[in-house]
Structure formats: C-alpha cells, structure tokens
Amino acid sequence: MGNDRLTQIVSLCRRRGFVFGGSEIYGGLSSIWDYGPLGAKIKKRIKDIWWDTYVDKREDILGLDSAIIMNREVFVASGHLEGFADYLVDCPQCKKRIRIDKIEKVSENNYRCAECGSLINILESKPKRFNLMLKTNISASEDSPQEAYLRPETAQGIFTNFLNVLNTTHKKLPFGIAQIGKAFRNEVTTGSFIFRMKEFEQMEIEYFVKPKDADRYFDYWVNERYNFYIERIGLKKENLRLREHSKEELAHYAKACIDIEYRFPFSSRKEDSDGEWSELEGIANRGDFDLTQHSRVSKKDLTYFDDEDNTRYIPFVIEPSAGVDRTFFAVICDAYDEEEVKGRKRVVLKLKPTLAPYTLAIFPLLKNNYTIVELAKKIFYDIKNKMPTIYDDTAAIGKLYRRQDEIGTPFCITVDVESLSDGKVTIRERDSMSQERISIYEIEKFVKEKVKD
Ligand code: GAP
C-alpha cells in the first residue's frame, strides 16, 4: 500500500486516459488537471447519481446552476475576502513555500519544515498572508477594471439566490437547494495527484431548517451522506470514517462540522503504509451566518415567514459539501486491485457497475472471420443504446479482457464460431473471471439483473 499503490493508480489513470495534466503540451500547470474520455464518463456518473438521489428523487430539494463569476460584495459578506487565507512561510533551508498551519510547532516561535526537517523561526522568516480566491476583471476596458471573483465554493450562489428560489417556488422549511459546479482556490499545498486542485468541482446542498431543528438535521445529513458513499458509490466501509472538527478547527461560518474521511493511499510519512485519512466531504451546521451576512451587506430582507408559528426569522442551514474530484479519486483508489492470474499480474478496477465507463464490451474471437465480426457488430449495435457498450477487435482475446479489466467493465461478451450456429455467446464476469454461455437474446436481461443501483 502507501505511496507505491498511489504510483500504480496514477500510472493507470494516465495510461488509460482517466486523467491528464492540464495544458500538458505547454508544460502543464501546477494542480490543474483534465479528465480524459474514461475519467469524464466516471465523473459524470458520480454527478448523475448524486443529482438523481437528491434533486430528482426528492420533493424537498431543488436544483440550481448559478454563475461561477461573482460580485466582490458576495465575498465581503461571506467573509472570504477577509478570512479565506493561508499563512505561508518560506523554509530558509530548502526554500519550499509551506502553510504554517500544516507543519509541526516545536516551540513558541519555531516550526519544523515538513520537507527537509530544519527549523523555521517565524520571527526571522515572517509568514505572509495569502488569500486563496482567484480574482478576475470583467470590465470591457483595461482602464476601469471591475474586480470580480471566481467562487471558492458553490454555496455562495445558493445563498445569493435564496430569495429568488423562495419567491418562485414557495417552499416551506425544511427545504434544500442543491448544485453541482466548479469552484476555484489558489491552493498552495499541492501534490498527491488530484486530491487538492486549484480548479475543482463540488456537489453541495444548503438545507434550510428551523433553528430548533438544526441539530437533528445535522445528524440526519451526516448519516445520509455516509451511507451514500457505501450504498450508491460502492466505497468500502473500512476505508470511510467520520471525524468531528475541534472548536479551533471550525471554519469562520460553522457552528459544528463533521468530515467524512476516506483512507487515501498516500502518506506524508513514508513509513505509514496504510494510507492517510483525508477529507472527502464536510457536513457543517452554518447556523444563520450566511443569510444574515448577505442580508446585512445587500440590504435585502432574507428572512423567512413561518406561517405555522407566525414568526419571521433567518433559517439555519445544514450543508453537506462534497467534492466530485475527491469522490472520483476515492472511487478509483477503492476499486484498484492487483491479482496474480496464471503467473501474471492482472490489474482490475472493481468499480460498482453503475459507475463503470462501459457496462459491456463485445469482442469477436477471430477478427479475420467476417461472419463472426458481422454478428459481433450486430450485437453491439443492438445493445449500445440500451447500456454503455464498447466494441473492440484490435487485439487477441486475452489482451482484450485485460484491457476491459483495467477500466472496470463488469461484463465482456465473446462471439465465436459456435455462436453462428447455436445463437449463444460467452459472457465473462470481471471480478470472478467466470464464464458462461448465454443466448444472444438474453444478454440485456442477464446484465441488467446484475447491474443494480
Ligand atoms: N461550502 C463548504 C466548503 O466548500 P470545504 O471543506 O472547503 O467546504 C468541501 O470543501 C469539499 O470540496 C471538500 O470536502 C472536498 O471534497 C472538496 N474540495 C475542497 N477544496 C478542494 C480542492 N482544492 N481540490 C479538490 N477538492 C476540494
């Protein structure tokens, strides 16, 4: 495990086109990544499952798609302009720029560099404040720049639209607003592949409740989101845990926060071979902080009229905030497996079938036999609109199976000479590698029965 496993996973992601470095042909950009054909499919499936679970299947949550570029005042109100900053220090020895809150404090003014181990005295190497937001200019002329910001969390678009949604849908508490979208942070601590990116995607719900119900809904959402990762995403229970934030650690807006952590296969300590528990999602009780702040700065009334109690107040909000990229990363790490089969290494991605880029792969046993190829292609064209399917005849059958194992395709179908006379094909299951003959007419039913949510 540990860093070797991470190296293998990163290598698979690049080799098979899951993830590429951003702007790679120009030397890349630090902590900016692109998703290739297969990665984009898995990422979309993760988002679709989340949206389906919380927006399409529930009456109490509404979807939103708000803009990435936001007015500066939004972040005056949210506190991001003031407080969303890291303190950085340059190690005098190895010159690495590091976050002071991430390294060991040795004594009152001394910290230990996590890179080279030397002592950093903060009276000598004065830490500098660095805001993490990305600023842009949206004016038509360079002479009168109009400052705007790329959102550092999708949440702010939800708060600024709270009144619009309330007035257009007439929802009663409790109700939620959900959105999936890009967020941007000028992260300084980088590394560990796609774990910490400057451009990433979030799936956030702001769930508005009566203040007296906040604690109850906080518990509900922690439980709901934890189970989502196991049941809908298929992560192993032993690689997930909950961790409550201490008072000192809480973000400026939060009354309480619990992280859902995943045991990623990387480690800041090389001897730690079991990987490192790191944040996958944060569930926070943000109280009435955001709506109160936006109400104050925008001078708009963001209160809710409670006709049950005949009172007017600012609702509390519970926020389950998940990262799409971190979920993707956890999915790949959880599914990655290496086995020895007949003396050779088999790399297999044991993805939950609903997340796999392809559910089915179709191969002709002999690519030079015209009638076999024709039948295999016919099966492919018949089934490809019913489930994600790929056709491949560019290698020998053993190699074709290995290719599909590596990208997590749960079923492979081989068409052979006998198929021409008995109308049957061989279907092979990814994890057990077991094979059986089934009728061509049964393929869809057979696979659909096994690929359940
Ligand atoms: N609205 C609350 C919020 O943004 P957060 O803990 O800063 O809270 C929520 O972020 C989630 O977004 C994290 O748990 C993580 O999954 C994802 N995330 C945050 N920063 C990220 C980054 N730099 N790269 C990738 N994902 C990130």
Boltz pocket constraint, residues with backbone or C-beta under 6 A from the ligand:
constraints:
  - pocket:
      binder: B
      contacts: [[A, 152], [A, 153], [A, 154], [A, 155], [A, 185], [A, 187], [A, 194], [A, 195], [A, 196], [A, 197], [A, 198], [A, 200], [A, 201], [A, 202], [A, 204], [A, 279], [A, 280], [A, 281], [A, 282], [A, 319], [A, 321], [A, 322], [A, 323], [A, 324], [A, 325], [A, 326], [A, 327]]
      max_distance: 6.0
